[in-house]
Protein backbone atom coordinates (compact mmCIF):
# COMPACT_ATOMS: atom_id res chain seq x y z
CA UNK A 1 0.00 0.00 0.00
CA UNK A 2 1.29 3.46 -0.87
CA UNK A 3 2.05 5.55 2.21
CA UNK A 4 0.04 8.76 2.38
CA UNK A 5 3.24 10.71 3.05
CA UNK A 6 4.35 9.78 -0.49
CA UNK A 7 1.32 11.51 -2.08
CA UNK A 8 0.48 15.15 -2.80
CA UNK A 9 -3.09 16.07 -3.73
CA UNK A 10 -3.36 18.74 -6.45
CA UNK A 11 -6.57 20.81 -6.54
CA UNK A 12 -6.87 23.38 -9.37
CA UNK A 13 -9.41 26.11 -8.73
CA UNK A 14 -10.92 28.98 -10.70
CA UNK A 15 -13.47 31.33 -9.18
CA UNK A 16 -16.58 31.39 -11.31
CA UNK A 17 -19.74 31.51 -9.20
CA UNK A 18 -21.32 30.78 -5.83
CA UNK A 19 -21.78 27.18 -7.00
CA UNK A 20 -18.09 26.68 -7.77
CA UNK A 21 -17.14 28.26 -4.44
CA UNK A 22 -19.55 25.95 -2.62
CA UNK A 23 -18.24 22.89 -4.44
CA UNK A 24 -14.64 23.88 -3.77
CA UNK A 25 -15.19 24.33 -0.04
CA UNK A 26 -17.02 21.00 0.23
CA UNK A 27 -14.19 19.28 -1.67
CA UNK A 28 -11.49 20.70 0.61
CA UNK A 29 -13.51 19.88 3.70
CA UNK A 30 -13.98 16.26 2.61
CA UNK A 31 -10.26 15.85 1.84
CA UNK A 32 -9.30 17.34 5.20
CA UNK A 33 -11.69 14.97 6.98
CA UNK A 34 -10.70 11.81 5.09
CA UNK A 35 -6.99 12.35 4.32
CA UNK A 36 -5.72 14.85 6.91
CA UNK A 37 -2.12 13.63 6.72
CA UNK A 38 -1.78 14.03 2.94
CA UNK A 39 -0.15 17.18 1.59
CA UNK A 40 -2.53 19.28 -0.51
CA UNK A 41 -1.82 22.10 -2.94
CA UNK A 42 -4.60 24.37 -4.16
CA UNK A 43 -3.62 25.94 -7.48
CA UNK A 44 -5.65 29.11 -7.89
CA UNK A 45 -5.76 30.31 -11.48
CA UNK A 46 -7.08 33.70 -12.57
CA UNK A 47 -7.77 34.78 -8.99
CA UNK A 48 -10.45 37.46 -8.86
CA UNK A 49 -10.43 38.40 -5.19
CA UNK A 50 -7.62 39.11 -2.77
CA UNK A 51 -8.20 36.11 -0.51
CA UNK A 52 -11.11 33.76 -1.27
CA UNK A 53 -9.95 31.12 1.22
CA UNK A 54 -10.21 32.83 4.59
CA UNK A 55 -12.45 30.08 5.98
CA UNK A 56 -10.99 27.03 4.22
CA UNK A 57 -7.38 26.81 5.29
CA UNK A 58 -6.49 23.39 6.67
CA UNK A 59 -3.32 21.76 7.99
CA UNK A 60 -0.98 20.29 5.33
CA UNK A 61 -2.53 22.62 2.74
CA UNK A 62 -0.66 25.21 0.73
CA UNK A 63 -1.60 27.55 -2.12
CA UNK A 64 -0.08 28.79 -5.33
CA UNK A 65 -1.58 31.59 -7.38
CA UNK A 66 -1.41 31.96 -11.16
CA UNK A 67 -2.48 35.11 -12.97
CA UNK A 68 -3.49 33.15 -16.06
CA UNK A 69 -6.44 30.78 -16.29
CA UNK A 70 -6.13 27.11 -17.16
CA UNK A 71 -6.33 23.74 -15.44
CA UNK A 72 -3.28 22.52 -17.38
CA UNK A 73 -1.21 25.50 -16.24
CA UNK A 74 -2.43 25.17 -12.65
CA UNK A 75 -1.79 21.44 -12.29
CA UNK A 76 1.66 21.59 -13.90
CA UNK A 77 2.70 24.49 -11.69
CA UNK A 78 1.49 22.72 -8.55
CA UNK A 79 3.15 19.41 -9.41
CA UNK A 80 6.44 21.25 -10.03
CA UNK A 81 6.48 22.30 -6.36
CA UNK A 82 6.09 18.75 -5.00
CA UNK A 83 8.72 16.24 -3.92
CA UNK A 84 6.50 13.17 -3.40
CA UNK A 85 6.63 9.96 -5.43
CA UNK A 86 2.95 10.22 -6.32
CA UNK A 87 0.51 13.00 -7.23
CA UNK A 88 -3.26 12.79 -6.96
CA UNK A 89 -5.05 15.26 -9.24
CA UNK A 90 -8.67 16.09 -8.50
CA UNK A 91 -11.28 18.51 -9.73
CA UNK A 92 -12.49 20.78 -6.97
CA UNK A 93 -16.13 19.67 -7.30
CA UNK A 94 -15.46 16.13 -6.07
CA UNK A 95 -16.45 14.93 -2.60
CA UNK A 96 -14.47 12.21 -0.83
CA UNK A 97 -16.09 9.75 1.61
CA UNK A 98 -14.38 8.19 4.64
CA UNK A 99 -12.19 5.24 3.65
CA UNK A 100 -11.76 6.22 -0.01
CA UNK A 101 -7.95 6.01 0.06
CA UNK A 102 -7.88 2.51 1.54
CA UNK A 103 -10.38 1.34 -1.09
CA UNK A 104 -8.37 2.93 -3.90
CA UNK A 105 -5.42 0.79 -2.80
CA UNK A 106 -7.44 -2.46 -3.04
CA UNK A 107 -5.93 -4.50 -5.86
CA UNK A 108 -3.17 -1.95 -6.47
CA UNK A 109 -0.15 -3.61 -8.09
CA UNK A 110 3.33 -2.54 -9.14
CA UNK A 111 2.36 -1.76 -12.74
CA UNK A 112 -0.60 0.46 -11.82
CA UNK A 113 1.22 3.77 -12.26
CA UNK A 114 -2.05 5.58 -12.99
CA UNK A 115 -5.35 4.68 -11.32
CA UNK A 116 -8.69 6.48 -10.88
CA UNK A 117 -11.62 5.85 -8.55
CA UNK A 118 -15.12 5.36 -9.90
CA UNK A 119 -17.23 8.52 -10.10
CA UNK A 120 -20.76 8.79 -8.76
CA UNK A 121 -22.78 11.63 -10.30
CA UNK A 122 -26.28 12.99 -9.70
CA UNK A 123 -27.25 12.61 -13.37
CA UNK A 124 -26.42 10.18 -16.19
CA UNK A 125 -22.93 10.80 -17.55
CA UNK A 126 -20.04 8.72 -18.84
CA UNK A 127 -20.62 4.96 -19.23
CA UNK A 128 -18.19 4.04 -16.45
CA UNK A 129 -19.86 6.33 -13.88
CA UNK A 130 -22.79 5.45 -11.64
CA UNK A 131 -25.85 7.61 -11.01
CA UNK A 132 -26.91 8.43 -7.47
CA UNK A 133 -28.58 11.69 -6.52
CA UNK A 134 -27.27 13.34 -3.36
CA UNK A 135 -27.78 16.87 -4.60
CA UNK A 136 -25.44 19.31 -6.26
CA UNK A 137 -23.56 22.55 -5.76
CA UNK A 138 -26.68 24.68 -5.98
CA UNK A 139 -27.52 24.26 -2.30
CA UNK A 140 -29.27 20.86 -2.16
CA UNK A 141 -26.18 18.69 -1.48
CA UNK A 142 -26.98 16.08 1.17
CA UNK A 143 -23.63 15.03 2.61
CA UNK A 144 -25.18 12.53 5.02
CA UNK A 145 -27.07 10.81 2.20
CA UNK A 146 -23.89 10.61 0.11
CA UNK A 147 -21.73 9.22 2.92
CA UNK A 148 -24.39 6.60 3.79
CA UNK A 149 -24.45 5.47 0.16
CA UNK A 150 -20.63 5.39 -0.02
CA UNK A 151 -20.33 3.47 3.25
CA UNK A 152 -22.78 0.79 2.10
CA UNK A 153 -21.17 0.59 -1.34
CA UNK A 154 -17.58 0.27 -0.13
CA UNK A 155 -18.41 -2.15 2.71
CA UNK A 156 -20.51 -4.46 0.54
CA UNK A 157 -19.15 -7.98 0.15
CA UNK A 158 -18.85 -7.64 -3.62
CA UNK A 159 -15.84 -8.44 -5.79
CA UNK A 160 -15.19 -5.48 -8.08
CA UNK A 161 -12.16 -6.22 -10.26
CA UNK A 162 -9.88 -3.37 -11.24
CA UNK A 163 -10.44 -2.53 -14.91
CA UNK A 164 -8.80 -0.36 -17.54
CA UNK A 165 -10.07 3.21 -17.65
CA UNK A 166 -9.27 6.82 -16.88
CA UNK A 167 -11.04 9.79 -15.34
CA UNK A 168 -10.33 12.54 -12.88
CA UNK A 169 -9.43 12.22 -10.12
CA UNK A 170 -6.34 10.13 -10.78
CA UNK A 171 -3.34 8.91 -8.83
CA UNK A 172 -0.18 8.95 -10.93
CA UNK A 173 3.47 8.24 -10.30
CA UNK A 174 5.31 11.54 -10.35
CA UNK A 175 8.03 10.19 -12.65
CA UNK A 176 5.40 9.24 -15.24
CA UNK A 177 3.81 12.70 -15.06
CA UNK A 178 7.23 14.34 -15.46
CA UNK A 179 8.37 12.07 -18.30
CA UNK A 180 5.40 12.89 -20.52
CA UNK A 181 5.59 16.59 -19.67
CA UNK A 182 2.44 16.69 -17.59
CA UNK A 183 -0.49 18.47 -19.16
CA UNK A 184 -0.06 20.19 -22.52
CA UNK A 185 -0.67 23.86 -21.71
CA UNK A 186 -1.82 24.54 -25.28
CA UNK A 187 -5.23 23.29 -24.11
CA UNK A 188 -5.51 26.22 -21.70
CA UNK A 189 -7.26 28.47 -20.84
CA UNK A 190 -10.25 26.10 -21.04
CA UNK A 191 -9.14 22.51 -20.72
CA UNK A 192 -11.44 20.55 -23.03
CA UNK A 193 -9.45 17.61 -24.53
CA UNK A 194 -6.49 18.24 -22.20
CA UNK A 195 -7.27 15.21 -20.04
CA UNK A 196 -7.56 12.93 -23.08
CA UNK A 197 -4.23 14.25 -24.36
CA UNK A 198 -2.58 13.35 -21.03
CA UNK A 199 -4.26 9.93 -21.09
CA UNK A 200 -2.89 9.26 -24.58
CA UNK A 201 0.61 10.41 -23.59
CA UNK A 202 0.67 8.06 -20.60
CA UNK A 203 -0.38 5.15 -22.82
CA UNK A 204 2.19 6.14 -25.47
CA UNK A 205 4.86 5.92 -22.75
CA UNK A 206 3.88 2.28 -22.14
CA UNK A 207 1.62 2.75 -19.10
CA UNK A 208 -1.92 1.38 -19.01
CA UNK A 209 -4.42 3.48 -17.05
CA UNK A 210 -6.85 1.82 -14.64
CA UNK A 211 -10.08 2.49 -12.79
CA UNK A 212 -10.66 0.90 -9.39
CA UNK A 213 -14.44 0.61 -8.83
CA UNK A 214 -13.89 -0.39 -5.20
CA UNK A 215 -13.31 3.31 -4.48
CA UNK A 216 -15.99 5.89 -5.25
CA UNK A 217 -16.02 9.69 -5.27
CA UNK A 218 -19.03 11.99 -5.68
CA UNK A 219 -18.82 14.49 -8.52
CA UNK A 220 -21.17 17.46 -8.70
CA UNK A 221 -20.28 17.64 -12.44
CA UNK A 222 -20.25 20.55 -14.88
CA UNK A 223 -19.52 23.27 -12.33
CA UNK A 224 -16.65 24.55 -14.51
CA UNK A 225 -19.02 25.86 -17.21
CA UNK A 226 -17.03 24.08 -19.93
CA UNK A 227 -20.17 23.33 -21.93
CA UNK A 228 -21.66 26.82 -21.91
CA UNK A 229 -22.23 28.25 -25.43
CA UNK A 230 -19.73 31.07 -24.81
CA UNK A 231 -16.99 28.50 -24.21
CA UNK A 232 -17.72 26.42 -27.31
CA UNK A 233 -14.97 28.19 -29.22
CA UNK A 234 -12.38 26.85 -26.76
CA UNK A 235 -13.75 23.33 -27.21
CA UNK A 236 -13.43 23.63 -30.99
CA UNK A 237 -9.90 25.07 -30.74
CA UNK A 238 -8.73 22.27 -28.47
CA UNK A 239 -10.35 19.55 -30.56
CA UNK A 240 -8.58 20.87 -33.65
CA UNK A 241 -5.27 21.17 -31.79
CA UNK A 242 -5.51 17.55 -30.63
CA UNK A 243 -5.98 16.32 -34.20
CA UNK A 244 -3.13 18.48 -35.50
CA UNK A 245 -0.77 17.26 -32.77
CA UNK A 246 -1.61 13.56 -32.88
CA UNK A 247 -2.65 13.08 -36.51
CA UNK A 248 -6.06 11.59 -35.69
CA UNK A 249 -9.31 12.84 -34.19
CA UNK A 250 -9.68 12.93 -30.45
CA UNK A 251 -11.16 9.57 -29.37
CA UNK A 252 -14.53 9.73 -27.68
CA UNK A 253 -17.31 7.73 -26.11
CA UNK A 254 -16.60 4.38 -24.48
CA UNK A 255 -13.06 4.27 -25.88
CA UNK A 256 -11.89 7.19 -23.72
CA UNK A 257 -13.55 6.10 -20.48
CA UNK A 258 -12.46 2.47 -20.92
CA UNK A 259 -8.96 3.29 -22.26
CA UNK A 260 -9.52 1.36 -25.47
CA UNK A 261 -8.28 2.16 -28.98
CA UNK A 262 -7.01 5.56 -27.89
CA UNK A 263 -4.02 5.85 -30.20
CA UNK A 264 -4.34 5.35 -33.95
CA UNK A 265 -0.77 4.19 -34.54
CA UNK A 266 -1.21 4.06 -38.31
CA UNK A 267 -1.94 7.82 -38.30
CA UNK A 268 0.12 9.11 -35.39
CA UNK A 269 2.28 12.19 -35.87
CA UNK A 270 3.35 12.70 -32.24
CA UNK A 271 6.64 10.81 -31.82
CA UNK A 272 8.37 11.79 -28.56
CA UNK A 273 11.65 10.20 -27.49
CA UNK A 274 9.95 8.54 -24.53
CA UNK A 275 7.53 6.43 -26.63
CA UNK A 276 7.24 2.98 -24.95
CA UNK A 277 9.76 4.08 -22.31
CA UNK A 278 8.05 2.03 -19.58
CA UNK A 279 7.03 -0.99 -21.63
CA UNK A 280 10.33 -2.85 -21.24
CA UNK A 281 10.65 -1.96 -17.56
CA UNK A 282 7.17 -3.28 -16.78
CA UNK A 283 7.84 -6.51 -18.66
CA UNK A 284 11.07 -7.04 -16.74
CA UNK A 285 9.35 -6.44 -13.40
CA UNK A 286 6.58 -8.90 -14.27
CA UNK A 287 9.19 -11.53 -15.13
CA UNK A 288 10.90 -11.01 -11.78
CA UNK A 289 7.63 -11.31 -9.85
CA UNK A 290 6.30 -14.35 -11.74
C-alpha positions as CSV (number, residue, x, y, z in Angstrom):
1,X,0.0,0.0,0.0
2,X,1.3,3.5,-0.9
3,X,2.0,5.5,2.2
4,X,0.0,8.8,2.4
5,X,3.2,10.7,3.1
6,X,4.3,9.8,-0.5
7,X,1.3,11.5,-2.1
8,X,0.5,15.2,-2.8
9,X,-3.1,16.1,-3.7
10,X,-3.4,18.7,-6.4
11,X,-6.6,20.8,-6.5
12,X,-6.9,23.4,-9.4
13,X,-9.4,26.1,-8.7
14,X,-10.9,29.0,-10.7
15,X,-13.5,31.3,-9.2
16,X,-16.6,31.4,-11.3
17,X,-19.7,31.5,-9.2
18,X,-21.3,30.8,-5.8
19,X,-21.8,27.2,-7.0
20,X,-18.1,26.7,-7.8
21,X,-17.1,28.3,-4.4
22,X,-19.5,26.0,-2.6
23,X,-18.2,22.9,-4.4
24,X,-14.6,23.9,-3.8
25,X,-15.2,24.3,0.0
26,X,-17.0,21.0,0.2
27,X,-14.2,19.3,-1.7
28,X,-11.5,20.7,0.6
29,X,-13.5,19.9,3.7
30,X,-14.0,16.3,2.6
31,X,-10.3,15.9,1.8
32,X,-9.3,17.3,5.2
33,X,-11.7,15.0,7.0
34,X,-10.7,11.8,5.1
35,X,-7.0,12.3,4.3
36,X,-5.7,14.9,6.9
37,X,-2.1,13.6,6.7
38,X,-1.8,14.0,2.9
39,X,-0.2,17.2,1.6
40,X,-2.5,19.3,-0.5
41,X,-1.8,22.1,-2.9
42,X,-4.6,24.4,-4.2
43,X,-3.6,25.9,-7.5
44,X,-5.7,29.1,-7.9
45,X,-5.8,30.3,-11.5
46,X,-7.1,33.7,-12.6
47,X,-7.8,34.8,-9.0
48,X,-10.4,37.5,-8.9
49,X,-10.4,38.4,-5.2
50,X,-7.6,39.1,-2.8
51,X,-8.2,36.1,-0.5
52,X,-11.1,33.8,-1.3
53,X,-10.0,31.1,1.2
54,X,-10.2,32.8,4.6
55,X,-12.5,30.1,6.0
56,X,-11.0,27.0,4.2
57,X,-7.4,26.8,5.3
58,X,-6.5,23.4,6.7
59,X,-3.3,21.8,8.0
60,X,-1.0,20.3,5.3
61,X,-2.5,22.6,2.7
62,X,-0.7,25.2,0.7
63,X,-1.6,27.6,-2.1
64,X,-0.1,28.8,-5.3
65,X,-1.6,31.6,-7.4
66,X,-1.4,32.0,-11.2
67,X,-2.5,35.1,-13.0
68,X,-3.5,33.2,-16.1
69,X,-6.4,30.8,-16.3
70,X,-6.1,27.1,-17.2
71,X,-6.3,23.7,-15.4
72,X,-3.3,22.5,-17.4
73,X,-1.2,25.5,-16.2
74,X,-2.4,25.2,-12.7
75,X,-1.8,21.4,-12.3
76,X,1.7,21.6,-13.9
77,X,2.7,24.5,-11.7
78,X,1.5,22.7,-8.6
79,X,3.2,19.4,-9.4
80,X,6.4,21.3,-10.0
81,X,6.5,22.3,-6.4
82,X,6.1,18.8,-5.0
83,X,8.7,16.2,-3.9
84,X,6.5,13.2,-3.4
85,X,6.6,10.0,-5.4
86,X,2.9,10.2,-6.3
87,X,0.5,13.0,-7.2
88,X,-3.3,12.8,-7.0
89,X,-5.0,15.3,-9.2
90,X,-8.7,16.1,-8.5
91,X,-11.3,18.5,-9.7
92,X,-12.5,20.8,-7.0
93,X,-16.1,19.7,-7.3
94,X,-15.5,16.1,-6.1
95,X,-16.5,14.9,-2.6
96,X,-14.5,12.2,-0.8
97,X,-16.1,9.7,1.6
98,X,-14.4,8.2,4.6
99,X,-12.2,5.2,3.7
100,X,-11.8,6.2,0.0
101,X,-8.0,6.0,0.1
102,X,-7.9,2.5,1.5
103,X,-10.4,1.3,-1.1
104,X,-8.4,2.9,-3.9
105,X,-5.4,0.8,-2.8
106,X,-7.4,-2.5,-3.0
107,X,-5.9,-4.5,-5.9
108,X,-3.2,-1.9,-6.5
109,X,-0.1,-3.6,-8.1
110,X,3.3,-2.5,-9.1
111,X,2.4,-1.8,-12.7
112,X,-0.6,0.5,-11.8
113,X,1.2,3.8,-12.3
114,X,-2.1,5.6,-13.0
115,X,-5.4,4.7,-11.3
116,X,-8.7,6.5,-10.9
117,X,-11.6,5.9,-8.5
118,X,-15.1,5.4,-9.9
119,X,-17.2,8.5,-10.1
120,X,-20.8,8.8,-8.8
121,X,-22.8,11.6,-10.3
122,X,-26.3,13.0,-9.7
123,X,-27.2,12.6,-13.4
124,X,-26.4,10.2,-16.2
125,X,-22.9,10.8,-17.6
126,X,-20.0,8.7,-18.8
127,X,-20.6,5.0,-19.2
128,X,-18.2,4.0,-16.4
129,X,-19.9,6.3,-13.9
130,X,-22.8,5.5,-11.6
131,X,-25.9,7.6,-11.0
132,X,-26.9,8.4,-7.5
133,X,-28.6,11.7,-6.5
134,X,-27.3,13.3,-3.4
135,X,-27.8,16.9,-4.6
136,X,-25.4,19.3,-6.3
137,X,-23.6,22.5,-5.8
138,X,-26.7,24.7,-6.0
139,X,-27.5,24.3,-2.3
140,X,-29.3,20.9,-2.2
141,X,-26.2,18.7,-1.5
142,X,-27.0,16.1,1.2
143,X,-23.6,15.0,2.6
144,X,-25.2,12.5,5.0
145,X,-27.1,10.8,2.2
146,X,-23.9,10.6,0.1
147,X,-21.7,9.2,2.9
148,X,-24.4,6.6,3.8
149,X,-24.4,5.5,0.2
150,X,-20.6,5.4,0.0
151,X,-20.3,3.5,3.2
152,X,-22.8,0.8,2.1
153,X,-21.2,0.6,-1.3
154,X,-17.6,0.3,-0.1
155,X,-18.4,-2.1,2.7
156,X,-20.5,-4.5,0.5
157,X,-19.2,-8.0,0.2
158,X,-18.8,-7.6,-3.6
159,X,-15.8,-8.4,-5.8
160,X,-15.2,-5.5,-8.1
161,X,-12.2,-6.2,-10.3
162,X,-9.9,-3.4,-11.2
163,X,-10.4,-2.5,-14.9
164,X,-8.8,-0.4,-17.5
165,X,-10.1,3.2,-17.6
166,X,-9.3,6.8,-16.9
167,X,-11.0,9.8,-15.3
168,X,-10.3,12.5,-12.9
169,X,-9.4,12.2,-10.1
170,X,-6.3,10.1,-10.8
171,X,-3.3,8.9,-8.8
172,X,-0.2,9.0,-10.9
173,X,3.5,8.2,-10.3
174,X,5.3,11.5,-10.3
175,X,8.0,10.2,-12.6
176,X,5.4,9.2,-15.2
177,X,3.8,12.7,-15.1
178,X,7.2,14.3,-15.5
179,X,8.4,12.1,-18.3
180,X,5.4,12.9,-20.5
181,X,5.6,16.6,-19.7
182,X,2.4,16.7,-17.6
183,X,-0.5,18.5,-19.2
184,X,-0.1,20.2,-22.5
185,X,-0.7,23.9,-21.7
186,X,-1.8,24.5,-25.3
187,X,-5.2,23.3,-24.1
188,X,-5.5,26.2,-21.7
189,X,-7.3,28.5,-20.8
190,X,-10.3,26.1,-21.0
191,X,-9.1,22.5,-20.7
192,X,-11.4,20.6,-23.0
193,X,-9.4,17.6,-24.5
194,X,-6.5,18.2,-22.2
195,X,-7.3,15.2,-20.0
196,X,-7.6,12.9,-23.1
197,X,-4.2,14.3,-24.4
198,X,-2.6,13.4,-21.0
199,X,-4.3,9.9,-21.1
200,X,-2.9,9.3,-24.6
201,X,0.6,10.4,-23.6
202,X,0.7,8.1,-20.6
203,X,-0.4,5.2,-22.8
204,X,2.2,6.1,-25.5
205,X,4.9,5.9,-22.8
206,X,3.9,2.3,-22.1
207,X,1.6,2.7,-19.1
208,X,-1.9,1.4,-19.0
209,X,-4.4,3.5,-17.1
210,X,-6.9,1.8,-14.6
211,X,-10.1,2.5,-12.8
212,X,-10.7,0.9,-9.4
213,X,-14.4,0.6,-8.8
214,X,-13.9,-0.4,-5.2
215,X,-13.3,3.3,-4.5
216,X,-16.0,5.9,-5.3
217,X,-16.0,9.7,-5.3
218,X,-19.0,12.0,-5.7
219,X,-18.8,14.5,-8.5
220,X,-21.2,17.5,-8.7
221,X,-20.3,17.6,-12.4
222,X,-20.2,20.5,-14.9
223,X,-19.5,23.3,-12.3
224,X,-16.7,24.6,-14.5
225,X,-19.0,25.9,-17.2
226,X,-17.0,24.1,-19.9
227,X,-20.2,23.3,-21.9
228,X,-21.7,26.8,-21.9
229,X,-22.2,28.3,-25.4
230,X,-19.7,31.1,-24.8
231,X,-17.0,28.5,-24.2
232,X,-17.7,26.4,-27.3
233,X,-15.0,28.2,-29.2
234,X,-12.4,26.8,-26.8
235,X,-13.7,23.3,-27.2
236,X,-13.4,23.6,-31.0
237,X,-9.9,25.1,-30.7
238,X,-8.7,22.3,-28.5
239,X,-10.3,19.6,-30.6
240,X,-8.6,20.9,-33.7
241,X,-5.3,21.2,-31.8
242,X,-5.5,17.6,-30.6
243,X,-6.0,16.3,-34.2
244,X,-3.1,18.5,-35.5
245,X,-0.8,17.3,-32.8
246,X,-1.6,13.6,-32.9
247,X,-2.6,13.1,-36.5
248,X,-6.1,11.6,-35.7
249,X,-9.3,12.8,-34.2
250,X,-9.7,12.9,-30.4
251,X,-11.2,9.6,-29.4
252,X,-14.5,9.7,-27.7
253,X,-17.3,7.7,-26.1
254,X,-16.6,4.4,-24.5
255,X,-13.1,4.3,-25.9
256,X,-11.9,7.2,-23.7
257,X,-13.5,6.1,-20.5
258,X,-12.5,2.5,-20.9
259,X,-9.0,3.3,-22.3
260,X,-9.5,1.4,-25.5
261,X,-8.3,2.2,-29.0
262,X,-7.0,5.6,-27.9
263,X,-4.0,5.8,-30.2
264,X,-4.3,5.3,-33.9
265,X,-0.8,4.2,-34.5
266,X,-1.2,4.1,-38.3
267,X,-1.9,7.8,-38.3
268,X,0.1,9.1,-35.4
269,X,2.3,12.2,-35.9
270,X,3.3,12.7,-32.2
271,X,6.6,10.8,-31.8
272,X,8.4,11.8,-28.6
273,X,11.7,10.2,-27.5
274,X,9.9,8.5,-24.5
275,X,7.5,6.4,-26.6
276,X,7.2,3.0,-25.0
277,X,9.8,4.1,-22.3
278,X,8.0,2.0,-19.6
279,X,7.0,-1.0,-21.6
280,X,10.3,-2.9,-21.2
281,X,10.7,-2.0,-17.6
282,X,7.2,-3.3,-16.8
283,X,7.8,-6.5,-18.7
284,X,11.1,-7.0,-16.7
285,X,9.3,-6.4,-13.4
286,X,6.6,-8.9,-14.3
287,X,9.2,-11.5,-15.1
288,X,10.9,-11.0,-11.8
289,X,7.6,-11.3,-9.9
290,X,6.3,-14.3,-11.7
